Amino acid sequence: MSDAFCPECKRSTEVVFDHSAGDTVCSECGLVLEAHSIDETSEWRTFANESADNDPVRVGGPTNPLLTDGGLSTVIAKPNGAQGDFLSSSLGRWQNRGSNPDRSLILAFRTIATMADRLGLVATIKDRANEIYKKVEDLKSIRGRNQDAILAACLYIACRQEDRPRTVKEICSVANGATKKEIGRAKEFIVKQLEVEMGQSMEMGTIHAGDFLRRFCSHLGMTNQAVKAAQEAVQKSEELDIRRSPISIAAAVIYMITQLSEEKKPLKDISLATGVAEGTIRNSYKDLYPYASRLIPTSFAKEEDLKNLCSP
């Protein structure tokens, strides 16, 4: 029960909601305060393991503005217990005639959603990747190209544009067999096509070493104190003229910090966690080593502790 103002009683009274009729009734005088109200709560809950084939859901998913019919097309299902070939029946023939023109788009969006879920990406990145793919697909210029690489490239660009970048190697790990080279070529192709279509350069967002650092540190199981020190070191490294990729700098800073912490990490583990080759980490570390006293916060390591760093 809840309280509401009753015009008959001229005061606030307890009201009762009649779910079967959708009426809100005053509990004291019986006046119907609101009739046929809409119940906006869920109709019921469905648990996949319990529902089996008896799925009680009578509604579909939300509308999708990227699809021709908004994602609200009708699908004629095979009746329960029906024998023979459904597609040769009258209902099956009607289903074929009214086949969804967005079938390929739906499959592409489903693949993007699967890749995004495996990487733990938020819905905004998923939606942005869908938009990018729809624009490229409308240009009719991706026929004959590796579809998995195109979809992975759309997801990579979406991550960049939403300021949540992922490395090409991370995208490659969920790209259904597409290689880094194929994804890189697909990315360049998509950017070029969209720039020609828009008539201006495509905004991709700037990558910083700090964008990857916390995730890399989490993969290595580093302590909070070490993670904070690495973040400070990465921020200070942006003031230096270190001509290395942000991912390589992040890996080199982690290597430097772990040498000064109690739980030292071997270079091989850092390479696996960051996806950066051991030789590349060594070269980046060599560039950062002369600035160690400026990069490492004094709260994490004192001047004499820096002598424990191995010389490059």
C-alpha positions in Angstrom: 0.0 0.0 0.0 1.0 3.6 -0.5 -0.5 7.0 0.3 -2.2 9.4 -2.2 -4.6 12.3 -1.9 -8.3 11.3 -2.2 -10.6 14.1 -3.5 -13.6 12.4 -1.8 -12.0 12.1 1.6 -10.2 15.4 1.1 -7.0 14.1 2.6 -4.1 11.7 2.0 -5.3 8.1 2.5 -3.9 4.7 1.8 -4.6 3.4 -1.6 -4.8 -0.2 -3.0 -3.7 -1.1 -6.5 -5.9 -3.6 -8.3 -3.5 -5.5 -10.6 -6.2 -7.3 -12.5 -8.1 -4.2 -13.5 -5.2 -1.7 -13.4 -7.1 0.6 -10.9 -5.9 2.6 -8.0 -8.6 2.6 -5.3 -8.9 4.6 -2.0 -9.0 2.1 0.9 -11.4 4.2 2.9 -14.1 5.4 0.6 -13.5 3.1 -2.4 -13.2 5.9 -5.0 -11.2 4.8 -8.1 -8.4 7.4 -8.2 -6.8 6.1 -11.4 -8.2 3.6 -13.9 -6.5 1.3 -16.5 -3.0 2.3 -15.5 -0.1 0.7 -17.4 2.0 -1.7 -15.4 5.6 -0.9 -16.5 7.2 -3.7 -14.5 8.5 -6.8 -16.3 5.8 -9.3 -17.3 7.7 -12.3 -15.8 11.2 -13.6 -15.4 12.6 -16.3 -17.7 15.5 -18.5 -16.6 17.2 -20.2 -19.6 17.9 -23.4 -17.6 14.3 -23.8 -16.4 12.3 -22.6 -19.4 13.6 -25.2 -21.9 11.5 -24.8 -25.1 8.6 -23.2 -23.4 9.7 -19.6 -23.5 6.8 -17.4 -22.3 8.2 -14.2 -23.7 5.8 -12.5 -26.1 7.9 -9.5 -27.0 11.1 -9.0 -28.9 14.2 -6.8 -28.2 14.3 -3.0 -28.3 14.1 -1.1 -31.6 17.3 -0.6 -33.6 17.4 2.5 -35.7 20.2 1.0 -37.8 17.9 -1.6 -39.2 15.4 -0.9 -42.0 12.3 -2.0 -40.0 13.8 -0.9 -36.6 14.4 -4.6 -35.7 10.6 -5.3 -35.5 10.2 -7.7 -38.3 8.0 -10.7 -38.0 9.4 -14.3 -38.2 7.0 -17.2 -38.8 8.3 -20.1 -36.7 7.8 -23.8 -37.4 4.8 -25.0 -35.5 5.4 -27.4 -32.7 5.0 -31.0 -33.9 5.0 -30.0 -37.6 6.3 -32.8 -39.9 8.2 -32.4 -43.2 10.0 -29.5 -44.7 8.7 -26.3 -43.2 10.2 -24.1 -46.0 8.1 -26.0 -48.6 4.8 -25.4 -46.7 2.7 -22.3 -47.4 3.8 -20.6 -44.2 7.4 -21.4 -45.0 7.0 -19.9 -48.5 5.6 -16.7 -47.0 8.5 -16.6 -44.6 11.0 -16.8 -47.5 9.1 -14.1 -49.5 9.2 -11.7 -46.6 12.8 -12.6 -45.7 14.5 -9.9 -43.6 16.7 -7.6 -45.8 18.8 -6.8 -42.8 19.8 -10.4 -42.1 23.5 -9.8 -42.9 23.4 -6.6 -40.7 21.9 -8.5 -37.8 24.5 -11.2 -38.0 27.3 -8.6 -38.1 25.9 -6.8 -35.1 25.6 -10.1 -33.3 29.3 -10.9 -34.0 30.3 -7.4 -32.8 28.3 -7.9 -29.6 30.0 -11.3 -29.0 33.5 -9.7 -29.5 32.7 -6.8 -27.3 31.4 -9.1 -24.5 34.5 -11.2 -24.6 36.6 -8.0 -24.1 34.3 -6.6 -21.4 33.4 -3.5 -23.4 30.5 -1.3 -22.5 27.3 -0.9 -24.6 28.3 2.6 -25.9 31.4 1.1 -27.6 29.3 -1.7 -29.1 26.7 0.7 -30.5 29.5 2.9 -31.9 31.0 -0.1 -33.7 27.6 -1.0 -35.1 27.2 2.6 -36.5 30.6 2.5 -38.1 29.9 -0.9 -39.7 26.5 0.3 -41.0 28.1 3.4 -42.6 30.7 1.2 -44.4 28.2 -1.4 -45.4 26.0 1.3 -47.0 28.9 2.3 -49.2 28.8 -1.2 -50.7 32.6 -1.3 -50.7 33.4 -4.2 -48.4 32.3 -7.0 -50.6 35.0 -9.6 -51.1 36.9 -8.4 -48.0 37.5 -10.4 -44.8 34.3 -9.9 -42.9 35.9 -10.8 -39.5 38.7 -8.3 -40.0 36.2 -5.6 -41.0 34.1 -6.2 -37.9 37.2 -6.3 -35.6 38.4 -3.0 -37.2 35.1 -1.4 -36.5 35.3 -2.4 -32.9 38.9 -1.1 -32.7 37.9 2.3 -34.1 34.9 2.5 -31.8 37.2 1.9 -28.8 39.5 4.7 -29.9 36.6 7.1 -30.5 35.1 6.4 -27.1 38.5 6.9 -25.3 38.6 3.3 -24.2 41.4 2.0 -26.6 42.4 -1.6 -26.9 45.5 -2.9 -28.5 45.3 -4.6 -31.9 46.5 -7.8 -30.3 43.6 -7.7 -27.8 41.1 -7.1 -30.6 42.8 -9.9 -32.6 42.3 -12.4 -29.8 38.5 -12.2 -30.3 38.4 -11.6 -34.1 37.6 -15.2 -35.1 40.9 -15.9 -36.8 41.6 -12.5 -38.4 45.3 -11.6 -38.1 46.8 -8.3 -36.9 47.8 -7.4 -40.4 44.3 -8.0 -41.8 42.7 -6.0 -39.0 45.2 -3.2 -39.6 44.5 -3.1 -43.3 40.8 -3.2 -42.7 41.1 -0.3 -40.2 43.0 1.8 -42.8 40.4 0.9 -45.4 37.4 1.9 -43.3 39.0 5.2 -42.2 39.8 6.1 -45.8 36.3 5.2 -47.0 34.6 7.2 -44.3 36.9 10.2 -44.7 36.0 10.3 -48.4 32.3 10.0 -47.6 32.4 12.7 -44.9 34.8 15.0 -46.8 36.9 15.5 -43.7 39.4 13.7 -41.5 38.0 11.1 -39.1 38.5 11.7 -35.4 40.1 8.7 -33.8 41.1 10.0 -30.4 44.6 10.1 -28.9 46.2 7.1 -27.3 48.1 7.5 -24.0 50.1 5.0 -22.1 47.8 5.4 -19.1 44.9 4.1 -21.1 46.4 0.6 -21.0 48.3 0.7 -17.8 45.7 -0.3 -15.2 44.5 -3.2 -17.3 48.1 -4.5 -17.8 48.8 -4.2 -14.1 45.6 -6.1 -13.3 46.7 -9.0 -15.6 50.0 -9.1 -13.7 48.4 -9.0 -10.2 50.3 -6.0 -9.1 49.6 -4.3 -5.7 47.7 -1.0 -5.5 50.9 0.8 -4.3 52.8 -0.4 -7.4 49.9 0.5 -9.7 49.7 4.1 -8.3 53.5 4.4 -8.8 53.3 3.2 -12.4 50.5 5.6 -13.1 52.5 8.6 -11.8 55.5 7.4 -13.8 53.5 7.2 -17.0 52.1 10.7 -16.5 55.6 12.1 -16.0 56.8 10.3 -19.1 54.5 12.3 -21.3 56.7 15.4 -20.4 59.7 13.7 -21.9 60.6 13.3 -25.6 60.4 9.5 -25.7 59.6 8.4 -29.2 58.0 5.1 -28.5 54.4 3.8 -28.8 52.2 4.4 -25.7 51.9 0.6 -25.3 55.7 0.1 -25.2 56.1 2.9 -22.7 53.4 1.4 -20.5 55.2 -2.0 -20.6 58.6 -0.4 -19.9 57.3 1.5 -16.9 55.7 -1.6 -15.5 59.0 -3.4 -15.9 60.8 -0.6 -14.1 58.3 -0.5 -11.2 58.3 -4.3 -10.7 62.1 -4.3 -10.3 61.7 -1.9 -7.3 58.8 -3.8 -5.7 58.9 -6.9 -3.5 57.0 -9.0 -6.1 59.3 -8.9 -9.1 57.8 -9.9 -12.4 60.0 -11.5 -15.1 60.2 -9.8 -18.5 58.5 -12.8 -20.1 55.3 -12.3 -17.9 55.2 -8.6 -18.7 55.5 -9.4 -22.4 52.6 -11.8 -22.2 50.4 -9.4 -20.2 51.0 -6.4 -22.4 51.4 -8.1 -25.8 54.7 -6.2 -26.4 57.7 -8.2 -27.5 60.5 -8.6 -24.9 63.0 -6.8 -27.2 60.7 -3.8 -27.6 60.3 -3.6 -23.8 64.0 -3.6 -23.4 64.5 -0.8 -25.9 61.8 1.3 -24.4 63.3 0.6 -20.9 66.7 1.8 -22.3 65.1 5.1 -23.3 63.4 5.6 -19.9 66.3 4.4 -17.7 68.2 7.8 -17.7 65.0 9.5 -16.3 64.3 7.0 -13.6 64.8 9.5 -10.8 62.3 11.8 -12.4 59.7 9.1 -13.2 59.7 7.0 -10.0 57.8 8.7 -7.2 59.8 9.2 -4.0 56.9 7.7 -2.0 57.5 4.4 -3.8 61.3 4.3 -4.0 64.1 6.5 -2.7 67.1 7.6 -4.6 69.4 4.9 -3.2 66.7 2.2 -4.2 67.0 3.2 -7.8 70.5 1.5 -7.8 68.6 -1.8 -7.8 67.4 -1.2 -11.3 69.2 -3.3 -13.8 71.2 -1.3 -16.3 69.9 -1.6 -19.9 
